[in-house]
Amino acid sequence: MGTNLVAGRLFSNRDNEGAPPVALISETVVRRYWPHTSPLGSYLTIQAQVYSGKSSGVSRPLEIVGVVKDVRNDSLWRPESTIYAPFAQRPSAGVFLAIRTAMPPMSIVPGVRDAVLALDKEQPVNRIRPMSEIVAETYGALRFPMALLWIFSALALALSATGIFGVMSYTVSRRTQEMAIRMALGAGHRDVLRLVLREGLAVTLCGVALGLAGALALSRVMAGYVYGVTSTDPLTFAAASLVLIVVALLASYLPARRAAKVDPIVALRYE
């Protein structure tokens, strides 16, 4: 399941029915109850609840022998406080078996069923599903709003790129006379292009810096709604900034290139 060990040890064959009760806890439990000390060697008790709301008793104290990574069973956004106990010490009437395979998942179903029946011929094996189906069923309702979020984000980026292109193109086109004068005084085509690109890049970098500052402030609000993206995700910020910088350079280069090809005498006479 990929729930890696953080501290202590995992369960072993020694943690059987006659051994002292032990438990593993998740990182969320550690942050909640042992924020400033190690929980290893400490003890906890589990109070079982029944549907009537009454307690069905308190278990024997469990010694914490290990800490494992957090898991998300019911929500992608918030890890759960999880306590693990050996099956031999706390058996359950129902068991979920998770199998990782490089083959198509449903192709190994007959072999899994035969292996279970070899241990217990009366043990039913049902509700066999690939993990992709479970995830789709659990979070299928989120796919549509997330798709809308992607679409609106792409539209916002496209509008920003279009606006930058239009503003830079208009600004450069208004400087046609200035470029004609510079070329008449001896400036070359590369000099004009270098000047426009340098000035356009300076303005763009200032805008990107201001945008990143605003994004960092607002992303802390959005971090609780988008799974897998932190409030300071470097890849997201770098990709958006790179797109805007490339668009600004193209917006500066294309009109500057057209203006640099104009005959200075024609441009000055027109003005």
Secondary structure, DSSP 8 states (H G I E B T S, - for coil): ----EEEE----TTSSTTS--EEEEEHHHHHHH-TTS--TT-EE--EEE-TTS-EEEE---EEEEEEE----SS-SSS----EE--TTTS--S--------SS-GGGGHHHHHHHHHHH-TT--------HHHHHHHHHGGGHHHHHHHHHHHHHHHHHHHHHHHHHHHHHHHTTHHHHHHHHHTT--HHHHHHHHHHHHHHHHHHHHHHHHHHHHHHHHHHTTTSTT--TT-HHHHHHHHHHHHHHHHHHHHHHHHHHHTS-HHHHHHH-
